[in-house]
Amino acid sequence: MSDLAEVVLLTLKLAGLTTILLLILATPLAWWLARSKSWWSEVVAAVTALPIVLPPTVLGFYLLIALGPQSPLMRLLAPFGVRTLTFTFTGLVIGSVIYSLPFAVQPIRNAFAAIGDRPLEAAATLRASPLDAFFSVALPLARPGLLTAAILVFAHTIGEFGVVLMIGGGIPGQTKVVSIEIYQLVEALDWGKAHLLAAGLVAFAFVVMLFTLLMERRFWRMKP
């Protein structure tokens, strides 16, 4: 396998795993944020949205400390043989999940909020438990939000640079993803390969945004 193919496959692996994990983690969080009347929900929403406004290097810096060998977290994991998660693929996944969290939570939260109370009240009159109503009513109605979240998280992870550079560096086969490869190619003045990867990311980003906009347009047309 060529070095370029290895970098692309590692990037796709990171993006795919991050997307799956965030759909699992963000869905219940988004449901609570959409339904909760507590002022604490807005505090949690603000914390969740921090990666949107924080410089990636700032978030990466604190993740570097939190996942480093001297952190309290690593001291807890030391008995299990885990000394550090920095400069590892696992560390990249953790960083990507945190950095892309708002791109999963916000679309799903909006989709849940748009459902309103009436479908859930109708389910309750049919003696559906809250859990049944969530899986049989809320989730199917929120599918456009879930799909949007999956697309945005996948695309956002593909283009990560600052957080990846801070906590992963560029170890071939472990933490070197496409964005890092472009940076290193430019440093090495290898403009040909840098153009190839950069143009690929531009085309990928355009297709993702176009698909997302068309999907949202179709969804709003289908709404009564």
Contacts in CASP RR format, 6 or more apart in sequence:
PFRMAT RR
TARGET T0000
AUTHOR 0000-0000-0000
METHOD contacts of the structure
MODEL  1
MSDLAEVVLLTLKLAGLTTILLLILATPLAWWLARSKSWWSEVVAAVTAL
PIVLPPTVLGFYLLIALGPQSPLMRLLAPFGVRTLTFTFTGLVIGSVIYS
LPFAVQPIRNAFAAIGDRPLEAAATLRASPLDAFFSVALPLARPGLLTAA
ILVFAHTIGEFGVVLMIGGGIPGQTKVVSIEIYQLVEALDWGKAHLLAAG
LVAFAFVVMLFTLLMERRFWRMKP
1 9 0 8 1.000
3 172 0 8 1.000
4 181 0 8 1.000
4 193 0 8 1.000
4 197 0 8 1.000
6 172 0 8 1.000
6 173 0 8 1.000
7 173 0 8 1.000
7 176 0 8 1.000
7 177 0 8 1.000
7 178 0 8 1.000
7 181 0 8 1.000
8 178 0 8 1.000
10 89 0 8 1.000
10 173 0 8 1.000
10 174 0 8 1.000
10 176 0 8 1.000
10 177 0 8 1.000
11 158 0 8 1.000
11 177 0 8 1.000
11 178 0 8 1.000
11 179 0 8 1.000
12 158 0 8 1.000
14 89 0 8 1.000
14 92 0 8 1.000
14 93 0 8 1.000
14 96 0 8 1.000
14 157 0 8 1.000
14 177 0 8 1.000
15 96 0 8 1.000
15 153 0 8 1.000
15 154 0 8 1.000
15 155 0 8 1.000
15 157 0 8 1.000
15 158 0 8 1.000
16 154 0 8 1.000
16 157 0 8 1.000
17 93 0 8 1.000
18 93 0 8 1.000
18 96 0 8 1.000
18 97 0 8 1.000
18 100 0 8 1.000
18 153 0 8 1.000
18 154 0 8 1.000
18 157 0 8 1.000
19 150 0 8 1.000
19 153 0 8 1.000
19 154 0 8 1.000
19 157 0 8 1.000
21 93 0 8 1.000
21 97 0 8 1.000
22 97 0 8 1.000
22 100 0 8 1.000
22 101 0 8 1.000
22 104 0 8 1.000
22 149 0 8 1.000
22 153 0 8 1.000
23 104 0 8 1.000
23 146 0 8 1.000
23 149 0 8 1.000
23 150 0 8 1.000
23 153 0 8 1.000
25 97 0 8 1.000
25 101 0 8 1.000
25 104 0 8 1.000
26 101 0 8 1.000
26 104 0 8 1.000
26 105 0 8 1.000
26 108 0 8 1.000
26 149 0 8 1.000
27 108 0 8 1.000
27 139 0 8 1.000
27 146 0 8 1.000
29 44 0 8 1.000
29 48 0 8 1.000
29 105 0 8 1.000
30 104 0 8 1.000
30 105 0 8 1.000
30 106 0 8 1.000
30 108 0 8 1.000
30 109 0 8 1.000
30 111 0 8 1.000
30 112 0 8 1.000
31 108 0 8 1.000
31 109 0 8 1.000
31 112 0 8 1.000
31 134 0 8 1.000
31 138 0 8 1.000
32 41 0 8 1.000
33 41 0 8 1.000
33 44 0 8 1.000
33 45 0 8 1.000
33 48 0 8 1.000
33 105 0 8 1.000
33 109 0 8 1.000
34 109 0 8 1.000
34 110 0 8 1.000
34 112 0 8 1.000
34 113 0 8 1.000
35 112 0 8 1.000
45 105 0 8 1.000
45 109 0 8 1.000
48 101 0 8 1.000
48 102 0 8 1.000
48 105 0 8 1.000
49 102 0 8 1.000
49 105 0 8 1.000
49 106 0 8 1.000
50 59 0 8 1.000
50 102 0 8 1.000
51 59 0 8 1.000
51 98 0 8 1.000
51 99 0 8 1.000
51 100 0 8 1.000
51 101 0 8 1.000
51 102 0 8 1.000
52 102 0 8 1.000
56 99 0 8 1.000
56 160 0 8 1.000
56 161 0 8 1.000
56 162 0 8 1.000
56 163 0 8 1.000
56 166 0 8 1.000
57 162 0 8 1.000
57 163 0 8 1.000
57 165 0 8 1.000
57 166 0 8 1.000
59 95 0 8 1.000
59 98 0 8 1.000
59 99 0 8 1.000
59 163 0 8 1.000
60 95 0 8 1.000
60 162 0 8 1.000
60 163 0 8 1.000
60 166 0 8 1.000
60 167 0 8 1.000
61 166 0 8 1.000
63 91 0 8 1.000
63 94 0 8 1.000
63 95 0 8 1.000
63 98 0 8 1.000
63 163 0 8 1.000
63 166 0 8 1.000
63 167 0 8 1.000
64 86 0 8 1.000
64 166 0 8 1.000
64 167 0 8 1.000
65 71 0 8 1.000
66 73 0 8 1.000
67 73 0 8 1.000
67 74 0 8 1.000
67 84 0 8 1.000
67 85 0 8 1.000
67 86 0 8 1.000
67 91 0 8 1.000
67 94 0 8 1.000
67 167 0 8 1.000
68 74 0 8 1.000
68 84 0 8 1.000
68 85 0 8 1.000
68 86 0 8 1.000
69 83 0 8 1.000
69 84 0 8 1.000
69 86 0 8 1.000
74 82 0 8 1.000
74 83 0 8 1.000
74 84 0 8 1.000
74 85 0 8 1.000
77 83 0 8 1.000
85 91 0 8 1.000
85 94 0 8 1.000
86 167 0 8 1.000
86 168 0 8 1.000
87 167 0 8 1.000
87 168 0 8 1.000
87 169 0 8 1.000
87 171 0 8 1.000
87 174 0 8 1.000
87 175 0 8 1.000
88 168 0 8 1.000
88 174 0 8 1.000
88 175 0 8 1.000
89 174 0 8 1.000
89 175 0 8 1.000
91 167 0 8 1.000
91 168 0 8 1.000
92 164 0 8 1.000
92 167 0 8 1.000
92 168 0 8 1.000
92 175 0 8 1.000
92 177 0 8 1.000
95 163 0 8 1.000
95 167 0 8 1.000
96 157 0 8 1.000
96 160 0 8 1.000
96 163 0 8 1.000
96 164 0 8 1.000
99 156 0 8 1.000
99 160 0 8 1.000
99 163 0 8 1.000
100 152 0 8 1.000
100 153 0 8 1.000
100 156 0 8 1.000
100 157 0 8 1.000
100 160 0 8 1.000
103 149 0 8 1.000
103 152 0 8 1.000
103 153 0 8 1.000
103 156 0 8 1.000
104 149 0 8 1.000
104 150 0 8 1.000
104 152 0 8 1.000
104 153 0 8 1.000
105 149 0 8 1.000
106 149 0 8 1.000
107 145 0 8 1.000
107 146 0 8 1.000
107 148 0 8 1.000
107 149 0 8 1.000
107 152 0 8 1.000
108 142 0 8 1.000
108 145 0 8 1.000
108 146 0 8 1.000
108 149 0 8 1.000
110 145 0 8 1.000
111 141 0 8 1.000
111 142 0 8 1.000
111 143 0 8 1.000
111 144 0 8 1.000
111 145 0 8 1.000
111 146 0 8 1.000
111 148 0 8 1.000
112 138 0 8 1.000
112 142 0 8 1.000
115 137 0 8 1.000
115 138 0 8 1.000
115 141 0 8 1.000
115 142 0 8 1.000
119 137 0 8 1.000
119 138 0 8 1.000
119 141 0 8 1.000
120 133 0 8 1.000
120 137 0 8 1.000
120 138 0 8 1.000
122 137 0 8 1.000
123 132 0 8 1.000
123 133 0 8 1.000
123 136 0 8 1.000
123 137 0 8 1.000
124 133 0 8 1.000
128 136 0 8 1.000
128 137 0 8 1.000
139 146 0 8 1.000
144 215 0 8 1.000
144 216 0 8 1.000
144 219 0 8 1.000
147 215 0 8 1.000
148 212 0 8 1.000
148 215 0 8 1.000
148 216 0 8 1.000
151 208 0 8 1.000
151 211 0 8 1.000
151 212 0 8 1.000
152 208 0 8 1.000
152 212 0 8 1.000
154 208 0 8 1.000
155 204 0 8 1.000
155 205 0 8 1.000
155 208 0 8 1.000
158 178 0 8 1.000
158 201 0 8 1.000
158 204 0 8 1.000
159 178 0 8 1.000
159 179 0 8 1.000
159 201 0 8 1.000
160 177 0 8 1.000
160 179 0 8 1.000
161 179 0 8 1.000
161 180 0 8 1.000
161 183 0 8 1.000
162 179 0 8 1.000
164 175 0 8 1.000
164 177 0 8 1.000
164 179 0 8 1.000
164 180 0 8 1.000
165 179 0 8 1.000
165 180 0 8 1.000
165 183 0 8 1.000
168 175 0 8 1.000
169 175 0 8 1.000
169 176 0 8 1.000
169 180 0 8 1.000
170 176 0 8 1.000
170 180 0 8 1.000
170 184 0 8 1.000
176 184 0 8 1.000
178 197 0 8 1.000
178 201 0 8 1.000
179 201 0 8 1.000
181 197 0 8 1.000
182 194 0 8 1.000
182 197 0 8 1.000
182 198 0 8 1.000
182 201 0 8 1.000
185 191 0 8 1.000
185 192 0 8 1.000
185 193 0 8 1.000
185 194 0 8 1.000
185 197 0 8 1.000
186 194 0 8 1.000
END
